Amino acid sequence: MAETNSKYGSMDVSQQRETFNGIMTFSAKWAIPLSAAIAAFVASILDGAGIGSVVWALIGFFGIRWILSIFAH
């Protein structure tokens, strides 16, 4: 295990909320759209799209990011 100075239960509720919100914000803005873009890229390469794979990856990234921004409100 990693050596840390933190102990179980050492964070108060506001710190836990900040950590949770930070993780969820990062996931919604970068991790989930990037995963969708990689999936779209690989699927379109396997389908034989060639250079169009990059276009599908960009559509996947920005499309999912846009959809998540709608549901984030």
Phi and psi restraints in degrees (range 20) as a CNS / XPLOR table:
assign (resid 1 and name C) (resid 2 and name N)
       (resid 2 and name CA) (resid 2 and name C) 1.0 -74.8 20.0 2
assign (resid 2 and name N) (resid 2 and name CA)
       (resid 2 and name C) (resid 3 and name N) 1.0 146.3 20.0 2
assign (resid 2 and name C) (resid 3 and name N)
       (resid 3 and name CA) (resid 3 and name C) 1.0 -82.4 20.0 2
assign (resid 3 and name N) (resid 3 and name CA)
       (resid 3 and name C) (resid 4 and name N) 1.0 120.0 20.0 2
assign (resid 3 and name C) (resid 4 and name N)
       (resid 4 and name CA) (resid 4 and name C) 1.0 -135.0 20.0 2
assign (resid 4 and name N) (resid 4 and name CA)
       (resid 4 and name C) (resid 5 and name N) 1.0 157.7 20.0 2
assign (resid 4 and name C) (resid 5 and name N)
       (resid 5 and name CA) (resid 5 and name C) 1.0 -90.8 20.0 2
assign (resid 5 and name N) (resid 5 and name CA)
       (resid 5 and name C) (resid 6 and name N) 1.0 -7.2 20.0 2
assign (resid 5 and name C) (resid 6 and name N)
       (resid 6 and name CA) (resid 6 and name C) 1.0 -81.4 20.0 2
assign (resid 6 and name N) (resid 6 and name CA)
       (resid 6 and name C) (resid 7 and name N) 1.0 152.4 20.0 2
assign (resid 6 and name C) (resid 7 and name N)
       (resid 7 and name CA) (resid 7 and name C) 1.0 -121.9 20.0 2
assign (resid 7 and name N) (resid 7 and name CA)
       (resid 7 and name C) (resid 8 and name N) 1.0 157.1 20.0 2
assign (resid 7 and name C) (resid 8 and name N)
       (resid 8 and name CA) (resid 8 and name C) 1.0 -60.1 20.0 2
assign (resid 8 and name N) (resid 8 and name CA)
       (resid 8 and name C) (resid 9 and name N) 1.0 128.4 20.0 2
assign (resid 8 and name C) (resid 9 and name N)
       (resid 9 and name CA) (resid 9 and name C) 1.0 80.6 20.0 2
assign (resid 9 and name N) (resid 9 and name CA)
       (resid 9 and name C) (resid 10 and name N) 1.0 16.2 20.0 2
assign (resid 9 and name C) (resid 10 and name N)
       (resid 10 and name CA) (resid 10 and name C) 1.0 -85.0 20.0 2
assign (resid 10 and name N) (resid 10 and name CA)
       (resid 10 and name C) (resid 11 and name N) 1.0 -13.0 20.0 2
assign (resid 10 and name C) (resid 11 and name N)
       (resid 11 and name CA) (resid 11 and name C) 1.0 -92.5 20.0 2
assign (resid 11 and name N) (resid 11 and name CA)
       (resid 11 and name C) (resid 12 and name N) 1.0 139.3 20.0 2
assign (resid 11 and name C) (resid 12 and name N)
       (resid 12 and name CA) (resid 12 and name C) 1.0 -85.6 20.0 2
assign (resid 12 and name N) (resid 12 and name CA)
       (resid 12 and name C) (resid 13 and name N) 1.0 177.4 20.0 2
assign (resid 12 and name C) (resid 13 and name N)
       (resid 13 and name CA) (resid 13 and name C) 1.0 -62.8 20.0 2
assign (resid 13 and name N) (resid 13 and name CA)
       (resid 13 and name C) (resid 14 and name N) 1.0 -39.0 20.0 2
assign (resid 13 and name C) (resid 14 and name N)
       (resid 14 and name CA) (resid 14 and name C) 1.0 -66.8 20.0 2
assign (resid 14 and name N) (resid 14 and name CA)
       (resid 14 and name C) (resid 15 and name N) 1.0 -37.2 20.0 2
assign (resid 14 and name C) (resid 15 and name N)
       (resid 15 and name CA) (resid 15 and name C) 1.0 -68.4 20.0 2
assign (resid 15 and name N) (resid 15 and name CA)
       (resid 15 and name C) (resid 16 and name N) 1.0 -39.1 20.0 2
assign (resid 15 and name C) (resid 16 and name N)
       (resid 16 and name CA) (resid 16 and name C) 1.0 -64.0 20.0 2
assign (resid 16 and name N) (resid 16 and name CA)
       (resid 16 and name C) (resid 17 and name N) 1.0 -41.1 20.0 2
assign (resid 16 and name C) (resid 17 and name N)
       (resid 17 and name CA) (resid 17 and name C) 1.0 -64.4 20.0 2
assign (resid 17 and name N) (resid 17 and name CA)
       (resid 17 and name C) (resid 18 and name N) 1.0 -42.8 20.0 2
assign (resid 17 and name C) (resid 18 and name N)
       (resid 18 and name CA) (resid 18 and name C) 1.0 -62.3 20.0 2
assign (resid 18 and name N) (resid 18 and name CA)
       (resid 18 and name C) (resid 19 and name N) 1.0 -42.9 20.0 2
assign (resid 18 and name C) (resid 19 and name N)
       (resid 19 and name CA) (resid 19 and name C) 1.0 -63.7 20.0 2
assign (resid 19 and name N) (resid 19 and name CA)
       (resid 19 and name C) (resid 20 and name N) 1.0 -45.8 20.0 2
assign (resid 19 and name C) (resid 20 and name N)
       (resid 20 and name CA) (resid 20 and name C) 1.0 -60.8 20.0 2
assign (resid 20 and name N) (resid 20 and name CA)
       (resid 20 and name C) (resid 21 and name N) 1.0 -46.9 20.0 2
assign (resid 20 and name C) (resid 21 and name N)
       (resid 21 and name CA) (resid 21 and name C) 1.0 -63.7 20.0 2
assign (resid 21 and name N) (resid 21 and name CA)
       (resid 21 and name C) (resid 22 and name N) 1.0 -38.0 20.0 2
assign (resid 21 and name C) (resid 22 and name N)
       (resid 22 and name CA) (resid 22 and name C) 1.0 -64.3 20.0 2
assign (resid 22 and name N) (resid 22 and name CA)
       (resid 22 and name C) (resid 23 and name N) 1.0 -43.6 20.0 2
assign (resid 22 and name C) (resid 23 and name N)
       (resid 23 and name CA) (resid 23 and name C) 1.0 -65.3 20.0 2
assign (resid 23 and name N) (resid 23 and name CA)
       (resid 23 and name C) (resid 24 and name N) 1.0 -43.8 20.0 2
assign (resid 23 and name C) (resid 24 and name N)
       (resid 24 and name CA) (resid 24 and name C) 1.0 -67.8 20.0 2
assign (resid 24 and name N) (resid 24 and name CA)
       (resid 24 and name C) (resid 25 and name N) 1.0 -37.2 20.0 2
assign (resid 24 and name C) (resid 25 and name N)
       (resid 25 and name CA) (resid 25 and name C) 1.0 -64.7 20.0 2
assign (resid 25 and name N) (resid 25 and name CA)
       (resid 25 and name C) (resid 26 and name N) 1.0 -45.6 20.0 2
assign (resid 25 and name C) (resid 26 and name N)
       (resid 26 and name CA) (resid 26 and name C) 1.0 -61.8 20.0 2
assign (resid 26 and name N) (resid 26 and name CA)
       (resid 26 and name C) (resid 27 and name N) 1.0 -42.5 20.0 2
assign (resid 26 and name C) (resid 27 and name N)
       (resid 27 and name CA) (resid 27 and name C) 1.0 -62.3 20.0 2
assign (resid 27 and name N) (resid 27 and name CA)
       (resid 27 and name C) (resid 28 and name N) 1.0 -44.4 20.0 2
assign (resid 27 and name C) (resid 28 and name N)
       (resid 28 and name CA) (resid 28 and name C) 1.0 -71.5 20.0 2
assign (resid 28 and name N) (resid 28 and name CA)
       (resid 28 and name C) (resid 29 and name N) 1.0 -33.0 20.0 2
assign (resid 28 and name C) (resid 29 and name N)
       (resid 29 and name CA) (resid 29 and name C) 1.0 -88.2 20.0 2
assign (resid 29 and name N) (resid 29 and name CA)
       (resid 29 and name C) (resid 30 and name N) 1.0 -29.5 20.0 2
assign (resid 29 and name C) (resid 30 and name N)
       (resid 30 and name CA) (resid 30 and name C) 1.0 -128.5 20.0 2
assign (resid 30 and name N) (resid 30 and name CA)
       (resid 30 and name C) (resid 31 and name N) 1.0 -50.9 20.0 2
assign (resid 30 and name C) (resid 31 and name N)
       (resid 31 and name CA) (resid 31 and name C) 1.0 -67.2 20.0 2
assign (resid 31 and name N) (resid 31 and name CA)
       (resid 31 and name C) (resid 32 and name N) 1.0 -50.0 20.0 2
assign (resid 31 and name C) (resid 32 and name N)
       (resid 32 and name CA) (resid 32 and name C) 1.0 -67.5 20.0 2
assign (resid 32 and name N) (resid 32 and name CA)
       (resid 32 and name C) (resid 33 and name N) 1.0 -47.3 20.0 2
assign (resid 32 and name C) (resid 33 and name N)
       (resid 33 and name CA) (resid 33 and name C) 1.0 -62.4 20.0 2
assign (resid 33 and name N) (resid 33 and name CA)
       (resid 33 and name C) (resid 34 and name N) 1.0 -36.7 20.0 2
assign (resid 33 and name C) (resid 34 and name N)
       (resid 34 and name CA) (resid 34 and name C) 1.0 -67.3 20.0 2
assign (resid 34 and name N) (resid 34 and name CA)
       (resid 34 and name C) (resid 35 and name N) 1.0 -38.5 20.0 2
assign (resid 34 and name C) (resid 35 and name N)
       (resid 35 and name CA) (resid 35 and name C) 1.0 -63.1 20.0 2
assign (resid 35 and name N) (resid 35 and name CA)
       (resid 35 and name C) (resid 36 and name N) 1.0 -41.5 20.0 2
assign (resid 35 and name C) (resid 36 and name N)
       (resid 36 and name CA) (resid 36 and name C) 1.0 -65.9 20.0 2
assign (resid 36 and name N) (resid 36 and name CA)
       (resid 36 and name C) (resid 37 and name N) 1.0 -37.9 20.0 2
assign (resid 36 and name C) (resid 37 and name N)
       (resid 37 and name CA) (resid 37 and name C) 1.0 -66.4 20.0 2
assign (resid 37 and name N) (resid 37 and name CA)
       (resid 37 and name C) (resid 38 and name N) 1.0 -42.0 20.0 2
assign (resid 37 and name C) (resid 38 and name N)
       (resid 38 and name CA) (resid 38 and name C) 1.0 -64.6 20.0 2
assign (resid 38 and name N) (resid 38 and name CA)
       (resid 38 and name C) (resid 39 and name N) 1.0 -41.5 20.0 2
assign (resid 38 and name C) (resid 39 and name N)
       (resid 39 and name CA) (resid 39 and name C) 1.0 -63.2 20.0 2
assign (resid 39 and name N) (resid 39 and name CA)
       (resid 39 and name C) (resid 40 and name N) 1.0 -43.0 20.0 2
assign (resid 39 and name C) (resid 40 and name N)
       (resid 40 and name CA) (resid 40 and name C) 1.0 -65.8 20.0 2
assign (resid 40 and name N) (resid 40 and name CA)
       (resid 40 and name C) (resid 41 and name N) 1.0 -38.5 20.0 2
assign (resid 40 and name C) (resid 41 and name N)
       (resid 41 and name CA) (resid 41 and name C) 1.0 -63.1 20.0 2
assign (resid 41 and name N) (resid 41 and name CA)
       (resid 41 and name C) (resid 42 and name N) 1.0 -50.2 20.0 2
assign (resid 41 and name C) (resid 42 and name N)
       (resid 42 and name CA) (resid 42 and name C) 1.0 -65.6 20.0 2
assign (resid 42 and name N) (resid 42 and name CA)
       (resid 42 and name C) (resid 43 and name N) 1.0 -42.1 20.0 2
assign (resid 42 and name C) (resid 43 and name N)
       (resid 43 and name CA) (resid 43 and name C) 1.0 -63.4 20.0 2
assign (resid 43 and name N) (resid 43 and name CA)
       (resid 43 and name C) (resid 44 and name N) 1.0 -39.8 20.0 2
assign (resid 43 and name C) (resid 44 and name N)
       (resid 44 and name CA) (resid 44 and name C) 1.0 -74.8 20.0 2
assign (resid 44 and name N) (resid 44 and name CA)
       (resid 44 and name C) (resid 45 and name N) 1.0 -28.9 20.0 2
assign (resid 44 and name C) (resid 45 and name N)
       (resid 45 and name CA) (resid 45 and name C) 1.0 -65.7 20.0 2
assign (resid 45 and name N) (resid 45 and name CA)
       (resid 45 and name C) (resid 46 and name N) 1.0 -44.8 20.0 2
assign (resid 45 and name C) (resid 46 and name N)
       (resid 46 and name CA) (resid 46 and name C) 1.0 -65.4 20.0 2
assign (resid 46 and name N) (resid 46 and name CA)
       (resid 46 and name C) (resid 47 and name N) 1.0 -26.2 20.0 2
assign (resid 46 and name C) (resid 47 and name N)
       (resid 47 and name CA) (resid 47 and name C) 1.0 -82.5 20.0 2
assign (resid 47 and name N) (resid 47 and name CA)
       (resid 47 and name C) (resid 48 and name N) 1.0 -11.7 20.0 2
assign (resid 47 and name C) (resid 48 and name N)
       (resid 48 and name CA) (resid 48 and name C) 1.0 91.4 20.0 2
assign (resid 48 and name N) (resid 48 and name CA)
       (resid 48 and name C) (resid 49 and name N) 1.0 29.0 20.0 2
assign (resid 48 and name C) (resid 49 and name N)
       (resid 49 and name CA) (resid 49 and name C) 1.0 -77.4 20.0 2
assign (resid 49 and name N) (resid 49 and name CA)
       (resid 49 and name C) (resid 50 and name N) 1.0 -17.2 20.0 2
assign (resid 49 and name C) (resid 50 and name N)
       (resid 50 and name CA) (resid 50 and name C) 1.0 67.3 20.0 2
assign (resid 50 and name N) (resid 50 and name CA)
       (resid 50 and name C) (resid 51 and name N) 1.0 -127.3 20.0 2
assign (resid 50 and name C) (resid 51 and name N)
       (resid 51 and name CA) (resid 51 and name C) 1.0 -69.3 20.0 2
assign (resid 51 and name N) (resid 51 and name CA)
       (resid 51 and name C) (resid 52 and name N) 1.0 -19.9 20.0 2
assign (resid 51 and name C) (resid 52 and name N)
       (resid 52 and name CA) (resid 52 and name C) 1.0 -64.9 20.0 2
assign (resid 52 and name N) (resid 52 and name CA)
       (resid 52 and name C) (resid 53 and name N) 1.0 -14.2 20.0 2
assign (resid 52 and name C) (resid 53 and name N)
       (resid 53 and name CA) (resid 53 and name C) 1.0 -61.2 20.0 2
assign (resid 53 and name N) (resid 53 and name CA)
       (resid 53 and name C) (resid 54 and name N) 1.0 -37.8 20.0 2
assign (resid 53 and name C) (resid 54 and name N)
       (resid 54 and name CA) (resid 54 and name C) 1.0 -66.0 20.0 2
assign (resid 54 and name N) (resid 54 and name CA)
       (resid 54 and name C) (resid 55 and name N) 1.0 -39.6 20.0 2
assign (resid 54 and name C) (resid 55 and name N)
       (resid 55 and name CA) (resid 55 and name C) 1.0 -63.0 20.0 2
assign (resid 55 and name N) (resid 55 and name CA)
       (resid 55 and name C) (resid 56 and name N) 1.0 -44.8 20.0 2
assign (resid 55 and name C) (resid 56 and name N)
       (resid 56 and name CA) (resid 56 and name C) 1.0 -65.2 20.0 2
assign (resid 56 and name N) (resid 56 and name CA)
       (resid 56 and name C) (resid 57 and name N) 1.0 -35.1 20.0 2
assign (resid 56 and name C) (resid 57 and name N)
       (resid 57 and name CA) (resid 57 and name C) 1.0 -64.8 20.0 2
assign (resid 57 and name N) (resid 57 and name CA)
       (resid 57 and name C) (resid 58 and name N) 1.0 -42.5 20.0 2
assign (resid 57 and name C) (resid 58 and name N)
       (resid 58 and name CA) (resid 58 and name C) 1.0 -66.6 20.0 2
assign (resid 58 and name N) (resid 58 and name CA)
       (resid 58 and name C) (resid 59 and name N) 1.0 -40.7 20.0 2
assign (resid 58 and name C) (resid 59 and name N)
       (resid 59 and name CA) (resid 59 and name C) 1.0 -62.6 20.0 2
assign (resid 59 and name N) (resid 59 and name CA)
       (resid 59 and name C) (resid 60 and name N) 1.0 -42.3 20.0 2
assign (resid 59 and name C) (resid 60 and name N)
       (resid 60 and name CA) (resid 60 and name C) 1.0 -62.3 20.0 2
assign (resid 60 and name N) (resid 60 and name CA)
       (resid 60 and name C) (resid 61 and name N) 1.0 -44.3 20.0 2
assign (resid 60 and name C) (resid 61 and name N)
       (resid 61 and name CA) (resid 61 and name C) 1.0 -64.1 20.0 2
assign (resid 61 and name N) (resid 61 and name CA)
       (resid 61 and name C) (resid 62 and name N) 1.0 -54.7 20.0 2
assign (resid 61 and name C) (resid 62 and name N)
       (resid 62 and name CA) (resid 62 and name C) 1.0 -73.2 20.0 2
assign (resid 62 and name N) (resid 62 and name CA)
       (resid 62 and name C) (resid 63 and name N) 1.0 -30.8 20.0 2
assign (resid 62 and name C) (resid 63 and name N)
       (resid 63 and name CA) (resid 63 and name C) 1.0 -65.9 20.0 2
assign (resid 63 and name N) (resid 63 and name CA)
       (resid 63 and name C) (resid 64 and name N) 1.0 -47.8 20.0 2
assign (resid 63 and name C) (resid 64 and name N)
       (resid 64 and name CA) (resid 64 and name C) 1.0 -66.8 20.0 2
assign (resid 64 and name N) (resid 64 and name CA)
       (resid 64 and name C) (resid 65 and name N) 1.0 -38.1 20.0 2
assign (resid 64 and name C) (resid 65 and name N)
       (resid 65 and name CA) (resid 65 and name C) 1.0 -64.0 20.0 2
assign (resid 65 and name N) (resid 65 and name CA)
       (resid 65 and name C) (resid 66 and name N) 1.0 -38.8 20.0 2
assign (resid 65 and name C) (resid 66 and name N)
       (resid 66 and name CA) (resid 66 and name C) 1.0 -66.7 20.0 2
assign (resid 66 and name N) (resid 66 and name CA)
       (resid 66 and name C) (resid 67 and name N) 1.0 -43.6 20.0 2
assign (resid 66 and name C) (resid 67 and name N)
       (resid 67 and name CA) (resid 67 and name C) 1.0 -63.5 20.0 2
assign (resid 67 and name N) (resid 67 and name CA)
       (resid 67 and name C) (resid 68 and name N) 1.0 -42.2 20.0 2
assign (resid 67 and name C) (resid 68 and name N)
       (resid 68 and name CA) (resid 68 and name C) 1.0 -66.9 20.0 2
assign (resid 68 and name N) (resid 68 and name CA)
       (resid 68 and name C) (resid 69 and name N) 1.0 -31.5 20.0 2
assign (resid 68 and name C) (resid 69 and name N)
       (resid 69 and name CA) (resid 69 and name C) 1.0 -69.1 20.0 2
assign (resid 69 and name N) (resid 69 and name CA)
       (resid 69 and name C) (resid 70 and name N) 1.0 -29.6 20.0 2
assign (resid 69 and name C) (resid 70 and name N)
       (resid 70 and name CA) (resid 70 and name C) 1.0 -67.9 20.0 2
assign (resid 70 and name N) (resid 70 and name CA)
       (resid 70 and name C) (resid 71 and name N) 1.0 -45.1 20.0 2
assign (resid 70 and name C) (resid 71 and name N)
       (resid 71 and name CA) (resid 71 and name C) 1.0 -80.0 20.0 2
assign (resid 71 and name N) (resid 71 and name CA)
       (resid 71 and name C) (resid 72 and name N) 1.0 -9.4 20.0 2
assign (resid 71 and name C) (resid 72 and name N)
       (resid 72 and name CA) (resid 72 and name C) 1.0 -77.6 20.0 2
assign (resid 72 and name N) (resid 72 and name CA)
       (resid 72 and name C) (resid 73 and name N) 1.0 -13.7 20.0 2
